Amino acid sequence: MKKLWLVLAVISGPLFAQNTSFVSKKMTAEFVGTIDPAQNSSQALGFLYPTGAPVPGGDGYKSFIAQQKQLQDYRNFPQVRSAAKTQTTPTPVKGFGTSLYRLTPAGNPYDYTGGIPNDNAMAISKDGILCAAVNSIFWALDLNSGELLMPGPIGIKSLQQMAGGTAFENYYDPKLIYDPTQDRFVLVFLKDNDAANSRIIVCFSSTNNPSDPWHVYRLNGNPLNNNRWTDFPAISLSETGLVVTANLIIPGVSWQVGFDGSVIWHLDKMAGFNGQDVGATVYTQISHNGKFTRNLHAVRGHDNIADQLQFLSNRNFDLQNDTIFLITLNEGADTTIDTKALITNLPYGVPPNGKQGDTDTSDATKGLQTNDGRVLGAIQKDDWIQFVSTTTHGNNANAGIYHGYISNAQGETPQVSARVFYHSDRDYGYPNIAWTGAHPDQIQCLIGFNYTSIQGHPGVGAVQLGNDTTFSDPIDLKAGTTYVDRHSDSYERWGDYFAIQNMYDATGELIPSEVWMAGFYGDGPQQNRTYIAQVFGQDTLVPPHPDGGVAFPNPIVEGLLLTVQFNLEVQQQVKAQLFNTNGQFVQDLTGRLLPEGPAELLIDMNGLAQGTYIVRLTGDQGFSKVEKIVKL
């Protein structure tokens, strides 16, 4: 096994002055109609997408990112020694897995190769209905029967069909989410990339079966009617609403002036599920200290339902930076948007591209494109937020995963801690995150990601973050069989998303140990494909002993050992002593510093005379426990 490294740093710092401005506007969500996927079309479907790599040297975003990757030098980042683990975090376990596939006219399955890039979106219902969207198609599988649910000869539907669109409209960037409270799906994607025709398509399932009709709406991708188009959506759910974030782009100008702010859309999800008029509010021109916050990423609830509308942003184009923006939206009679700029001492920066067997390593713009360092996944629970992005780091020239933890995230003084997960040979890209704690107060999570290396091929992996903030060894969910070669040179797209979601039981309650992921792998002949995997997290926190624990066996006989169970509410120094029934001290047994949680005292009483004894446990933080033991 290749050597795995962990960089750990604790981050806390002051907040910049809070100063957020925005524009709020009520908008009409155009009701396209109720689209029935079961209505088969006799027409052929066509998809157009470019396979030639963009030419560096222009004024666009891709040219600027290429320049930044050429300038990036991981040696500018501080060297950080691997932190010692406080406990060994167990590796996650893979369960069911499937490639995204379609059917031949004869009904035989074969792996689906999509357009460029893979926009891996996925959602799964409590009844085992697995949905996915990649590039310009929608796919659904009943895990109980093993049958594809989309009607038609090949078992997939195009986003064009889901939108009720025409053959000359371009549909892309799909995102999927499952609502466990309503037992419904939401599919969001974009239409066209020019100001006149840009739209956000929002599809609400009418039932928990994706082959039943969907209620479809269109949002204006140029909401201020000022020559803008919408790009790069992210979505989340609250108890009452659907949140969509995206960027507004000015066409035909350089990247420096082409970005015109991120937007937040908030829709009435219940009206959408019922096919009614959807009240939509859009927040634009969101600025902190006079500057637009870029690439707002909607924070999902740990169970897919967010308690608070919150968003994350960073300085994703920078070679090195230390700022994480935490944005909180409070809707009401007096709606507010508050931005806190959190300062870190573990920097992030534009990541290097992923390397394949055919990558020209002398050119930093080649390889699998990691794009910039924007936040790619974020979840909230209780008073914390955890998030992930792709970054460079100071230990080698490979792309790593930046994991951040924000404590007191909904309070006045949030603080952020971070660590980097990286590998000696592999590049990691496009991470996403899901909570897997078996107990409510855990922070344990699973992180899914794509990986690649010169020696291997692009694949899908996962790693567990333990409750002690240490990482497990990673596991391979799907190893690629070849490198990907879709472009005319060694510049290749690695996808824009990695999908992840928890599973739910029959009542809609989250099953914290079970997570589903969808990522990117290479398969012959040099194609990009999507793999979906079920992954089980392994608990890293032992549950408390019931009723405060017991002492057993009691009475105890010669030849056996005595076990005294107990629970600690906080970490403390614990001492164990032995007394007789008259309260007279017999001996000190043992003592040590113990962490919060369950613990046990083991006593060999075989050298003691028969009689009754008192075992007393005391801690320097107030813990006390007394057990009367009879030795026969």
N, C-alpha and C positions, 0 to 999 in steps of 0.2 A: 504493500500500500504506500502510495506517495505520502510524504510528510505533510501534515496539515498544520496551519498556523492560526493563531488567534491574537488579534490586537484588542486590548481593552483599555479604555480610559474613562474616568468619571468626569462628567462635564457639568459645571454649574456656573452661572454668571449673571451679571446684571441685565436688566431689560433696557432697550432703547426707549425713548419717550414715545408714548402712544399717540398716534395722529393718523386716523383713517378717514378718507373721504370716499363717497360713492354716489352713484345715481340709481334710484329705484324706479322701475317702470312696470305698470300692469300691461300685459300682452295677451293677445288672443292665440290660443293653441288651436290651429286649424284642424278640424276633425275631417280626416281623409275618408273614413268609413270603417266598417267592420270587415276585415279581410279574412276569408276562409281558406286556410292552406289546403283543405281537402278538395277544393275546386281545381282539378288538374287542367293544365294548359296544353293544347296540342302544338304550341309553338316551340321552336328550338330556343335555347338561351345562349347568349353570347356575352363574354367578358373580355374587356380590353384593359391591359395594364402594361406599363413599360418594363422591359427587361434589361435595357441598357443602363449602365451606371451614370448618375449625374456627373457632369464634367466639372472638376474643381476649377476655381478661379472666378466664378461669378459673384454676385452680390447677395445671393440667397443664404438661407439658414445652413444648408448642407455645406456650402463653401466655407462659411465661418467656422462651423464645427470641425471641418477638416483642418483648418488653420490652427484651431486650438489644440487638436490632437498632435499636430506637429510640434507645437510649442510646449506641450505638457512634458514634465520631467518628474517622475515619481521620487527622485532623490531630493527634490525640494520639500517633500513631506518629512516630518520628523520620524526617525527610527524609534519604534516602540517595541519593547520586549514583550514576548508572549506572557500573558498573565497566568499565574498558577490557578488551577481549578480548585474550588472549594469542595466540589464533589464531581463525580463522573456523570455527565449527562448521557443517558442511553440513546442509542441511535433509533430513529423512527423505523417503522416496519411498513413495507409495501403490501397492499392488498390487490384488488382487481385493477386491471389496466387494459386500455384499448387505444389503438390508433383511430384517428378520425377516418372513417371509410365511407365509401359509396357502393352502389350496386351496379353490376353490369345489366344489360337488358335481359339476360337470362336469370338475374337474381343472385349472382355470385358477388361476394364482397371483395373489394380491393382498396388499398390505402389511397386516401384522397390527397392530391397535391394541389394546394391552393395557389392564389396569386402571390404577389410580393408586396409587402411582407406578410408573415403570419400575424394577424391580430387576434391572438388567442383569447376568446371570451368563453366563459362556461358558467353554468348554474345547475344545481341538482335539487330536486324536491324531496320532501320527506317520504314520498311513495316510490322513490327510486327512478324518477324520470330525469334523465340526464340530457341537458341541452348544451349546444355549443354553436358559436359563430366564428368563422374564420374568413377574413377577407370579405368576399361578397356572397357567402352562403350561410344558411341556417340549417342546423342538424339536430335531431333528437333521437334518443335511444331509451327504450323501456328496459331497464336492467333486470326486471322480473321475468320478462318473456324473451329478452334478447332481440327484440324486433325494432327496426327503425320505424319511427312514427310519422315522419313526413311523407305524405302520399306522393305517388308518382313512381316512375320506373327506376329512378336512381336513388331515391330515399333522401334527397335533400331539396331545399327550397332556396332560391336566390333572395338576397336582401331586396332586390327590385320587386319580386313577387310579394314579399312581406310588407313592402311599403305601398303596394298598389301603384307602382311607378311605370315608367316607359323604358323602352330599350335604349334610349339615348341619354339617360340620366346615370350618373356615377354614384354608387353607394359603397361606403367603406367605413372603417373604424368602428366596428360593432363593440358594444359592451352589454353584458347580461348580468342580471341580479335576480335572486329568488327572495320573495317575501314570505317568511315562515308564518307570520301572523295571518295573512290572507290566503296563503297557499296558492300564490300566483307568481308568474314570471313577468319581468320587464326587459324588453330588448330596446336598446338605444343605438342609433348609428347616424352617420352623416350623409348628406346628399350634396354633391358638386362642391367645387372649391373656387367659385367666383361669386362676387358680391350679389349679382342679380338672382342667382339660383341656389345659393347656399341655404340649406335647411338642416335642422336636427329632427330626425324621425324618431318618434317615441311610440313603442308598441306595448300595450298592456294585454296580457292574456285574459280571456274571459272566464276560463276555468283553469284547473291544475293540469290539464292535458294540452300540450302545445300544438296538437293537431286540430284542436277546436278553434273557433274564430278568435281573432285578435282585434282590439280597438286601436286604431292607428291615428296619430296626430302629427302635425308638422309645426315646428317652431322656426321662426325667422332667424336664419344664420347671420343676418345683417340687421340686428334689432334696432339700431339707431338710424338706419337708412343713410349711412355715411360711407358707403363704398368699403365694406368690410366683409370677410367671410369667416366661418367658424371652423376651428381645427382642434384636434386632440381632446376628446371628451373623457370625463370620468364621472361615475355615478355613485350615489348612496341613497339609503332609505331612512326616513324617520317614521314615527308612528302614523303620521298623517300625510307625509309628502314624499315626493321623489325629487332628488337634487341632482342636477346636471351641471358640471363645470366644463368650461372650454376656453380657448383662446380666440381673440379677434385678430385677424390678420389683414393688413393693408396690401392689396395686390400690387405687384410690379415695382416694389422698391426694395432697398437693402434691409437686412435683418435688423439693423440698428434702429430704424424708424418704422419697420414693417409690423412690429408687435404693437397692438393698440389696447392692451389690457386683457385680463381674464374676466370672464363673466360667470355668474352663478344664476342658474334657473331653479325655481322652486315651484313644483306642480302639485296639485291635489291628486294624490294617487288613488284615493277611493273613487273619485269621479272617473278617473281613467279606467280602473278595473270594471266600472259599470257602464262605460261608453257614454258618459255624460259630458257636459261642458267642463273643461279642465281650466280652473283658474290658474293662470301662470304669472309669476312675477320674475323679472330679470333684474339683476344687480350688475351694473357696469361701471367702468371708470374707477375701479377699486384701487385706491392709492394709499401708500404709507409714506409719510413725510414728503409728499409731492411726487412720488415715483410709483409707477404701476407695480403691483405684485404679480409675478409671472407664474404661469402653470399651476394655478391653484388646484390642489388635489383634494377631493372630497374624502373625509375620514369616515370609514364605515364603522357601524357598531360591531362589537365583537360577535354578536348574533345576527348581523346584517341589519339591525335596527338601531340607528344612532340616537343616543339620548340628547345630544346637543349638536347643532349644525356647526361643524368645525372643519377647517381646511388647513393644509400645509403648503408651504412654498419655500424655495431656497434660491440661491444665486447659481442657477444650474449651468450657466455658461462659463463660470469662472474657473481658472486653472487651480485656484485654491481659495477657499472661503470658510468662514466660521459662523454664518448666520442661518438660523432656521426661523421662518416666519410662521406664527400660529395665529390664525384668523378665526374669530368666533362671530357667528351671525345670530342675533336675537331678533326674531320677527315679532311684531305686535303693533300697537297703536303708534309707538315711537320706535321704529326699527333701528337697531344699531349694528354696526360692524366694527369690531375691535381687533387691532393687530398688535401682537407682541413680538418683538424681534429678540429671539433668544440667542445668546452668544456662547459658542462652544470653544473648547480648547483641543478638540480633535477635528482637524479640518477635513473637508471633502473637496473633490475637484473633478473636472471632466475626465471620465474614465478612458483608458486605452481601448481600442477595438479588440474583439475576440479573435484569437489566431486559429487558423485551420491548417491542414496539411499543405494547402496550395497558397497560403498567404505569403505575400512579399513582406517580410518583417523589416525590411529597410525603409518601408514607407508606412508611416503611422496612420495614413488615411485608408489603408487596405484592411481586409479581414471582415469579420462579422461586426456590423455597426452597433455599438453600444449607445450611440447618440450622446446626449448630455447627461448631467448629473441630477435631473429632476426627481422629486419624490414619485415613486411608482406604486406604493402600497402603504396603507395606513389604517389602523383600527383603534377604537377607543373602548375602554371599560372602566367603570368606576371613575377614578380621578386620573387615569393615565391614558396616554396615547403611545403606541409603538408604530414605527414607520421604517421603510427600507428604500434604498436607492442604490445605484451603481456608482462606484467611485474608483479613483486611483488611490494609492496608499504608499507608505514609505518603505515597504519591505521587499518588493520586487516590481517588475514591470507589467504584472497581470492585473486585470480588472477584478475588483472585489466587491463585496456587499457591505454597504454602510447601514448599520442598524441603530436606530435612535429610540430612546425611551424618555418620554416627557412626563414627569410627575407633576401633581397639582395642576393638571392641564385645564381644568375649568375654574381654577382659582385665580387669585391676584398675582401670585409669584410662581409661575411654572418654572421648572428647571429641566434641563435635558442632559441625558447621559448617552454615550454612544460607544460602539465597538465596531471593528471591521472584521469580517470573515473572509479569509482569502486562502489561496492554495499556492503551493510552490510551482506547479506546472500549468494549472488550469486557469482560464479566464471565466469569471462568473458574470452573468448579465440578466437584466429584467427580473429582479426578485419581486415576490409578493408575500404576504404574511397573514396568518390566521391564528387565533387564540386556541390553545389546547389544554388549558388547566383543568385538572380533574376536581379541583376545589375552587370555590369562588374567589379566594384572595390570591390565587397564583397569577404570575405573569408569563408562565410557560407558553411558548408559541412554536409553530412550525413555519419555516420559511422555504418556499419553493423557488426554483431559479433555473435558468438555462446555463449550460457549461460548454466549453470547447477547449481544445488544446492542439498544438502542433502534432503531438504523438497520437492523439485520439480523434474523435469526431464529435460534432455537436450532439448534445443529449440533454435530458431533463433530470434534475436532481432535487434533493430536499435535505434540510438539516433541522435539528431541534435545538431551540434555545431553552435551557433549563431554568428552573425557578431561581437558581443562583447566578443567572446571567452568563453561564458558560455554554459553549456550543458543543454539540455532539460531533462525532465523525459524520460526514455527509454520506448519503446513499444515492446510488444511481437508480432512477425510476425507469429510464429508457435510454440505453446507450445507442448512439447513432452507428450506422454501418458505413458511412462515407461522409466526406465533406460536401458542403452545399455549393453549387456552382450554377447560379441562375443568371448572373450578369455576365457581361462580356469581358470583365477583368476580375480581379480578386476583391473588389468591393462588393459585399453581400449584405442584404438586409437580414437582421436577426429577429424580426418581429418587433412590434411596439408594445406588447402587453404579455403578461403571464397571469393566468386566471387562477383563483383560489377561493374555496368556500368550505365552511363547516357542513357537516351532515346534521339532520334533525330526526327526532324520533316521531312516532305516530301522532303524538300530541302537539308537535311543532316545537318541542324543546330541543335546544342545541345538544348534540352529542359532542362533547369537547375533544374527545380523543380521535375523532374521525374527520379527516379533511380530504377534499378532492382538489386536484390541481391539473392544469392544462398548460403544456409548454411545447418547445420547439426541438426537433431532432432532424438529423440528416439521414436520408435513405436513398438507395439507388433508383435511377441513375443521377446522383448529385442533386436530389430534390429536397425541398423543405416540407416537413410534415408536422402534424400535431399529434401529441400523445396525451391522453387523459389517465390519471392514476388516482387510486384511493390510497391514502397514507394514514397510518395510525401513529399518533404520538404516544410515547411511553412516559408514564407519570414519574415525576421527579420529586414529589412531595408525599410522604407517607401520611395517611389520614390520622387524625387524633384518635386516641384510644377511647372507646365508648365509655360514657359515665365516668370519665376521669381515670380509667384504668383500674386494674385489680392486682392483687398479689396471689400467685399460684405456684405450686400446689400448697394449699393451706387447709389442714395441717400438712407438714412436710415430714417425710421419713428419711432415714439414713440412705445415702447414695444418690439423692436427687438434689437439684439446684433450685433455688428460689428465684422467681422473677417478679419484680415489682414494676408495674406499668404506671406511667404518669404523663401529663401534658404540661408544656410550658407556654405561657402566653407571650413571653418575651425572652430574648436571649439573656442568660444569666449564669453566674457561677453557682453550681449546685454541690452540696456536701451531703453525704450519707453517713449516718451514725447508728450504732446499735445500743439499746438500753435493755435492762431487765424490767419486770413488771413493777418493781418498786421505784422506777425512775432513775436507777443508778446507771451511770455511764459504763458501758462494757468496752466499746472500742470504736475508733473511726474506721469506716469501711472504704470509702473512696471519695473523690471530689474532682470536678473538672468544669470547664466552661462548656455549656450546651446551648445549641441554637433553639430558637422558637420552634414549637411543634412537639410531636410525640417522642418519648424516650423510655428507656427501660434500665432498671438496676438489676444486675445478676449477682446473687450471693451464694457462696458455697458455705453451708452451715454444718457440714459433716464433722467438723472438729469441735462443735459445741455440745454441751450436755442437753439432755431432754429438758423441756420446760417451755415457758412462754416468754417471748421476746417482743420488743418494740423496735421497729425500723422507722427512723425519722429522717426525712429528706427536707432540706431547707435551701433556699436560694437567696442571693444578695439583692434580688429585685422583688422580694415579697413572697416567693413561692414557698409553700409548706405542705407536707403530706406525711401522715403517720399511719402505719399499718401494724396491727397486732398479729404475731406469727406464733403458731404452736408447733414445736418440734417433738415428734413422737420418738 
